[in-house]
Structure formats: structure tokens, C-alpha cells
Amino acid sequence: MSQVNQAVMLVLLSLLVSCPLAAAPQKDCYDTAKSQGELTECSKADFIKADAQMNQAYEQLRRRYASDQNEIKPITSAQSAWLSFRDAQVEASFPKSLVNQFGSVFDMCRYIELTRLTKQRIEDLRRMLDRQEGDVCLPLAPGDASR
């Protein structure tokens, strides 16, 4: 086995062991999947769901600070930069140039990574939304001086 194939196998194994989606998959989709194509569809559905949740949290944050463009601009800028980061991170982890080395699991792996990163972003956005008085080390949303 070549070094590239060994590296790919290690990455896949580490994903399966460490990825929450692999550890606790949706019962209704992953348990009934009978092919790699169906598993890929399950991971795609997970990503679509996470992406919708992230967009909902982002829109809630935007609505909260919509009254002032000086406050909303950094939120919009950060989200745009984060989306670029997410896509670049997935490409760095699963470059399209290695699709043949990954084989039929390639798209599934990309969706799993997209979902993982998106869930992290949801938590970041919710932290900004859920700040409580006295939470001195949580990130401030623009214009929020309620420390």
C-alpha cells in the first residue's frame, strides 16, 4: 500500500473514530442505508440540516443588531470570512485532487467535515446570542457593552 493510500486510510479511520456523526449517526437514515450512495445522502442531509440551523442563528444575530449598520457590518463580515474558511478547510482536508484515492467515500467525508465545522459555528453564533450579564469572557456582539 502506498504512503498516500496509507495516509488516506488513517484520515478515514480517524474520522470514523472521532467524528460525532459517525459515533452517533441518525438512526433513521444511516441504519437503513444499504449503499455508499445512501450513506453519502445521509451525510448530505446532516449537512443541510446543520447549515439551516447555522443560517437561523446567524439571522437571529443579524436581527438583534439590525438597527445600526455599524453594528451589523462586523457580524456580516465575520460570517462571510467564516464561510470562506469552512470551504477552504474542507478542501484542505479532502482536496478534490485526491478524489480517486478516497474513492466512493469522498463526498461523504466532505459532508461530514462540512457538518462538523458548521456545528462549531452554530455554537459560536449561539454564544453571541445567549450572552448573559456577568458573562465577562464570552464574545461581545458589536455595540454590546453589557458586561
C-alpha positions as CSV (number, residue, x, y, z in Angstrom):
1,M,0.0,0.0,0.0
2,S,1.4,3.4,-1.0
3,Q,2.1,6.1,1.5
4,V,-0.7,8.2,0.1
5,N,-3.2,5.3,0.4
6,Q,-2.0,4.7,4.0
7,A,-2.4,8.4,4.8
8,V,-5.9,8.4,3.3
9,M,-6.9,5.3,5.3
10,L,-5.6,6.9,8.5
11,V,-7.6,10.0,7.9
12,L,-10.7,8.0,7.2
13,L,-10.2,5.9,10.3
14,S,-9.6,9.0,12.5
15,L,-12.8,10.5,11.1
16,L,-14.8,7.4,11.9
17,V,-13.4,7.2,15.4
18,S,-13.6,10.9,16.3
19,C,-16.5,12.3,14.3
20,P,-19.7,12.7,16.3
21,L,-21.7,11.9,13.2
22,A,-20.0,8.6,12.9
23,A,-20.3,7.9,16.6
24,A,-23.9,8.7,16.9
25,P,-25.5,8.6,13.4
26,Q,-29.1,9.4,12.7
27,K,-30.9,6.1,13.3
28,D,-33.5,6.7,10.5
29,C,-31.0,7.3,7.7
30,Y,-27.7,5.7,8.5
31,D,-29.2,2.5,9.9
32,T,-31.3,1.9,6.8
33,A,-28.6,2.9,4.2
34,K,-27.7,-0.1,2.0
35,S,-25.0,1.5,-0.1
36,Q,-22.3,4.1,-0.1
37,G,-24.5,6.4,-2.2
38,E,-27.2,6.2,0.5
39,L,-24.6,6.9,3.2
40,T,-23.5,9.9,1.3
41,E,-27.1,11.1,1.1
42,C,-27.4,10.7,4.8
43,S,-24.3,12.8,5.4
44,K,-25.6,15.4,2.9
45,A,-28.9,15.6,4.8
46,D,-27.0,16.1,8.0
47,F,-25.1,19.0,6.5
48,I,-28.2,20.6,5.0
49,K,-29.8,20.5,8.4
50,A,-26.8,21.9,10.2
51,D,-26.5,24.7,7.5
52,A,-30.1,25.6,8.0
53,Q,-29.6,25.8,11.8
54,M,-26.5,28.0,11.3
55,N,-28.3,30.3,9.0
56,Q,-31.1,30.6,11.5
57,A,-28.7,31.5,14.3
58,Y,-26.9,34.0,12.0
59,E,-30.2,35.7,11.0
60,Q,-31.3,35.9,14.7
61,L,-28.0,37.7,15.4
62,R,-28.4,40.0,12.4
63,R,-32.0,40.9,13.5
64,R,-30.8,41.7,17.0
65,Y,-28.3,44.3,15.7
66,A,-30.1,45.3,12.5
67,S,-30.9,48.8,13.7
68,D,-27.3,50.0,13.2
69,Q,-25.2,49.3,10.1
70,N,-22.0,49.9,12.2
71,E,-23.0,47.0,14.5
72,I,-24.2,44.6,11.8
73,K,-21.2,45.1,9.4
74,P,-18.7,43.1,11.6
75,I,-21.2,40.3,12.0
76,T,-21.7,40.1,8.3
77,S,-18.0,40.3,7.6
78,A,-17.2,37.6,10.2
79,Q,-19.8,35.2,8.7
80,S,-18.6,35.8,5.2
81,A,-15.0,35.1,6.3
82,W,-16.0,32.0,8.2
83,L,-17.8,30.6,5.2
84,S,-14.7,31.1,3.2
85,F,-12.6,29.4,5.9
86,R,-15.0,26.5,6.2
87,D,-14.9,25.8,2.4
88,A,-11.1,26.2,2.4
89,Q,-10.7,23.9,5.4
90,V,-12.8,21.2,3.7
91,E,-10.8,21.5,0.5
92,A,-7.5,21.3,2.5
93,S,-8.8,18.2,4.4
94,F,-10.3,16.5,1.4
95,P,-8.8,18.0,-1.7
96,K,-10.7,17.3,-4.9
97,S,-7.4,16.3,-6.5
98,L,-7.4,13.2,-4.2
99,V,-10.9,12.1,-5.1
100,N,-9.6,8.9,-6.7
101,Q,-7.6,8.0,-3.5
102,F,-10.7,8.3,-1.4
103,G,-13.0,6.5,-3.8
104,S,-16.7,6.3,-3.2
105,V,-16.5,7.8,0.4
106,F,-15.1,11.1,-0.8
107,D,-18.3,13.1,-0.9
108,M,-19.5,11.6,2.4
109,C,-16.2,12.6,4.1
110,R,-16.6,16.1,2.8
111,Y,-20.1,16.4,4.0
112,I,-19.1,15.0,7.4
113,E,-16.4,17.7,7.7
114,L,-18.7,20.4,6.5
115,T,-21.2,19.4,9.1
116,R,-18.6,19.2,11.9
117,L,-17.3,22.7,11.1
118,T,-20.9,24.1,10.7
119,K,-21.9,22.8,14.1
120,Q,-19.0,24.5,15.7
121,R,-20.0,27.8,14.0
122,I,-23.6,27.3,15.3
123,E,-22.2,27.2,18.9
124,D,-20.2,30.3,18.3
125,L,-23.2,32.2,17.0
126,R,-25.4,31.0,19.8
127,R,-22.8,32.1,22.4
128,M,-23.1,35.6,20.9
129,L,-26.9,35.4,21.1
130,D,-27.1,33.9,24.6
131,R,-24.8,36.3,26.5
132,Q,-26.0,36.9,30.0
133,E,-25.0,39.7,32.3
134,G,-21.8,38.7,34.0
135,D,-20.5,36.5,31.2
136,V,-17.3,38.6,31.0
137,C,-15.4,36.2,28.8
138,L,-18.0,35.5,26.1
139,P,-17.6,37.3,22.8
140,L,-19.3,40.6,22.6
141,A,-21.6,41.3,19.7
142,P,-20.9,44.7,18.1
143,G,-22.2,47.5,20.3
144,D,-22.8,45.2,23.2
145,A,-21.4,46.9,26.3
146,S,-23.5,44.9,28.9
147,R,-20.5,43.4,30.8
